């Protein structure tokens, strides 16, 4: 990993039709987030924070793989659109947070180290963040995002490196659940 990169972990969401609308909204209102995957973050910008750079990628990968093997694939459904307090970040809230919370507790109990972050862990799928000058119509459009009608099976985790200077994002590796 490069000096300007931080490493995070996400639950992968399988490609679905509703993701095209998130991509459109990101391109319209949140270009910085447009290249990022549509996922549910476990470690990174919230909760545990980014993985500490004092660890090797091989060590992180080995510990996460061990944890992932203990978790069978599970169904995720979304319940509603919410916005984080004191922010303009709209997201899909998950109906059952327990599988995500359970995995994050196991990750926190592992020997892995994390950089502190100011945001607590809330399992969610970010739609987009609006600028301070966003119109009421933009807020209404994001708030009215249609909740996906059916659940999706979460069957893998991915490590992503985010460049803190350019805000670029690159996939580092995928780890299957339960395998």
N, C-alpha and C positions, 0 to 999 in steps of 0.2 A: 504494500500500500504506500501511496505517496505521502509526503509530509503534510499536505493540506487536506488529507482525507480522514474521515471518521467512519467507523464501521457500526452498522446497525443490523437488527434482526427483525424480520417480518413474517407473519403468516401469509402465505400466498393465497390469493383468491383466484379460482379458475376463471378463465375468460367467459364472459356472459354478455348478452345484448345490452343490458343497462349500463355497462361500462363505457359504451360509446358516448352516452350523454355526459358522464363525468369528464371524459376527455374533452368534449366540446366546451363544457363549462370552464374547465381549467384553461383551455386556449383563449376563451373569451375574457375571463376575469382573473386568472391566476397563472400567468405564463411561466413563472418560476417553478411551479409545481407540475407543469405539463409533462416534463420528461420522467417524472417519478412514477413508479408502478402503483396500481390501484391495489391496496393491501391493507392489512391490519398490523400496525407496528407493535413489537414486543419490547425491543430495546433500541433506543435512539433518541429522538427528540423529546420523549416523555418517559415517565416511569423510572426505570433503572438508569437511563441515560445511554450514551454511546459506550461501546466497549473501550476500555482503557487501552491506549496505544502501547503500554508496557508489556502486553501479551502478544504472542505470535498468532498469526492466523491459524496455524496448525493446531495450536492449543485451544483456541476458541472453537474451531470446527469440531475437534474431538469431544469437547464437553457438551456442545450443543447437540451433536449427533447422539450421544448417550442419552440425553434427556428426550430427544425427539423419538427415539426408539421405544420409549416407555409410554408414549401417547398415541393411541389409535386415531385414525382420521375421525373427524367429527363434523356434525352438521351445524352450520352457522346461518341464522336468519337475522334480518334487520327489522327493527321495530318502528323507527321514526327518524326524522331529520331533526338534529339539534345543532346548537351553536355554543361553542365554549364561552364561558363567562369572560368578560373583559377582552373579547377578541371578536374577530369577524370570520372565524373559521367554522364553516358548516360541515357537518359530518353525518354519516349514517350510524346510528346507535345499534349495537348488537342486542338481540333479545335476551340471550343467555350469556352473561359475562364469565361464568364460572370456568369453562375450559381455558379461556385466555388468562384469567387471574391465577388459576392453578399452575399453568405453565410458567407464568412470570414468577410466582413464588418459588418454584423449583429452580428457575434460572438464578434468582437472587440468592438462593441457598447454595449454589454451586461455588467452586473456587474462583470463578471468573470475576474480574474487576470491571467497574463501570465508572464513567465520569458523571459527576453530579448534574442534575437538570432541575429546573424550577417547576416543571410540570408533572403532576401526578399521573399515574397510569389509568387510562380510560380506554378500554378496547373500543375501537371505532374504525370506520373507513372514511377518510377525509374526502369530501367532495371538492371544495375549493375555499380559499380565503379571499375575502373582498378587501379592496383598498378602503382607506378612510373616506375617500370621496365617492364611494359607490352609491348609486342611486337607490331609492326605495324599490324600484322595479327589479334591480339586480338582487337585492335581499329577498324579495318575494319569489323570484325565479329559483334561487337556491333553496329557500325554505319549502318550496312546492315540489322538490325533487321526488319523483315517484318511487316509493319503497319497492324494492324487488319482490315480486310475488312469491317466489319459491326460494327455499334455502339453497345454500351451496356447501359442498363438502370440502372442508379444509383438510388437505392431505400432505402438505409440505410447508417447510420454512425456507426462507432465503436470507442470505447475508448480502447486504448492499453497502458499498462504499460511496460516501457522499463527499464531494469536494467542497470544502467550506469557502473557498474563494470563488469558484465558478458556479456553485450550486449544481454541478453535474452529478449524475448518479450512474453507478455501474453495478451490474450484477456480479457477485463474487462466487456464489455457490448455492446450490439447493440441497436440502436435506429432507428425505421423506419421513413422514410420521409413521410410527408403528413398524418400521422395517429394520 
